Amino acid sequence: MQSDGKWGFIDSSGSYVIVPEFDVATSFREGFAVVGNRRPDRTWEYGFIGPTGHWLVKPGLRVAYPFSEGLACVSIDGKRFGYIDRSGAVAIDPRFDFGEYFFEGKAVVVVARKRGFINRSGEVVVKATYDHALPYREGLAPVRKDDKWGYIDHAGALAIPFGFDEALPFRWGKASVRIGGTWTHIDRHGRPFTPQ
């Protein structure tokens, strides 16, 4: 909850558990919230707090994203990104140009402006060869190459050929795709979706 321009946290009765002292704050995810303050030089520093206000990681991070599947993407210098675990320890060394949330055990990472996927051990499981990529959902991930979108499976194999102008992750057995100016739905085989 915000008070006098600062963010804090209240319990279900409306009482402050963590007093408003942060310039920005996220909701709690997997037991922790990202909080941040603007420094006098107008840069930002972020950290992670637990539900009682104790620090998991004290402020000092230039970039921090909430936890997903037990890991959170962070950067100390704003240039190299890695992941910490819920103990605050480095789980994946900061060696990527950017990193995103984990879904289905994999996260999109950026290397030299190309996107690929790593697993929770930090191993590259899909090489960074795509111009864009979105998270895995229901076993498939939308990826873009040469201005067209298709879908890859967890092994990185092309499951639905490139041919869409836009493509979104699967949900409930279907995905929204755009060809030209028309949006439609496809099934997991790339065919027009027909409800059962």
N, C-alpha and C positions, 0 to 999 in steps of 0.2 A: 504494500500500500504506500502511496506517495503522500508526503507531508512536507510543506515548505520547500518543494522542489527536490526532496530527498526520498529515497525508497527504503522501506523496511518491510517486515513481515508480521502478520497478525495470525492468531490462532482462530479456531472456529467460534470463539466467544467475542472476537473483535479486539482482544487485548494484544498489545505488541509483545512478540516473542523476541524479535530482533528490531531494535529501534531504527528509525529512518536515518541512515548515515551515508547512503550510497547514491551516486549520481545516476547509475543504471543498475538494473537487476532483472534476472530472468526468473521464471517460475522454477520450482524444484523439480529436477528430473533425476531419477535413480538416486535420490537421497541428498542431492547437492544443487545449489544454485550458483550461477555465475553472477558476480557483482563487480562493479567497476567505478572508478572515480577519475575525474579529469585532473591532471596535474597542472601546476602553474605554467608549464611550457606549452599547455594546451594539447598535449598528447594524453593518451588514456593508459591506465593500468588496471588489469583485471585479476581476480582471484576466485576461489571457490569456497563457499561456506556450507556447513551442515545445518540441520534444522534448529539447533540450539544457538547458532551464531558462531560456533567454533570454526577455525580456519582449516580447510583441507590443504589449500594452496594459498599462501598469502599473496596480496597484490604484488604485481611485478611482471605479469604476462602482458604482452602487447595485444594478443588476440586469444580469446577463449570461447569455446562453444560448449553447450550443455552435453551431458553424458548420453550415450546411446550404446546399448549392448555392453555396458561396463567400461567404455572408453570415451575420452573427450579429446577433441582436436584442439591443440594449443600452439602458440608461437611465442617465444621469448623476445625475438627481434622483429617480428612482423614480416619476415622474409622466408624462414624455413619452418615447416609445420611438422609436428609429430603428435603423439597421443600419450595421455596419462591414464592410469587406472584409478579405481576408487580409493586407493590408499594414498594417492597423490604422486606415486612413483612413475617415472618414465617407462612406458610400456613399449612404445615404438619411437625410435630415435627421430629427431626432427631433420628429415632429409627430403621433404617434398615441398613443392612450391605452393601447395594448398591441399587441404584435406576436408572431407565432408563427413556426415554422420554415417554410422554403421547401420546397415539393414541386411537381414539375412546373412550375417557373418562377413559382409564385405562393405568397403567404403570406397567411394570415388576419390582418387588423388590426382593431382596435376603435376606433371613433370615436363618442363620445357614447352609449356602451353598445350600439351596433349593430355588426355585423360585416360586413366586405366583404373584398375581395382586392386586393393590389397585385402588380405584376410586379417583376422584379429591378432595374428602373430607378426604382422608387418610384412609378410611375404607378398611380393607382387604375383597375383594370380591371373590378371589380365593386363598385358603390357599397355603402357600409355601410348596408344596409337590413334585415339579418337579425338575429334574436334570438340565433342561434348558428350556427356554421359549423365544419366539420371540413375537413381538407386534401383537396386533389385527389388522387385515385388512379385510374389508368386513364382519365383524361379527365373524370371526374365528381367533384363535391364535394357532400357532404350539407349541407343548410342547413335552418334551422328558422324558421318564421314562424307566428305565431298558434297556437303549441303543436303544430304538425304539421311533419313533416320531408318534404323532397323532395330532388331532385338537380339541380344546374345544370351546364352544360357550360363549356368554357373561355371562351366568349364571354359567359357570364353568363345565357344563356337557360335556361329551365326545361326540363330533359330528362326528368325523371320527376316527375309531379305530387305536390304535398303530400298526404299521406294516412297517414303513418306516425307512430307514437308515439315511436319511436326509430329511428335509422338510422346505420349505420357505413360507413366508406369501402369502396370496391370492392377486391377482391383476387382475382386469378385468375378474373376475369369474373363474379364474383358479390358481393353485399353482404348483410350481415345486417340485417334490419329487424324491428321489433316492431309488431304491431297488437294492442291490448289486452294480454292476458297471454301472447300467443303470438309466439315468434321464428321467423322463416323466412328463406329466401334468395330474392333476386330477381336477374334478369339485367339487362343494361344498358338494357333497354326497360321495366323495372319489372314484368316478368312473373315468375311463380314460376320459380325456377331449375330447369332440367332438365339433368343431366349429358349430355354428348354421347357 
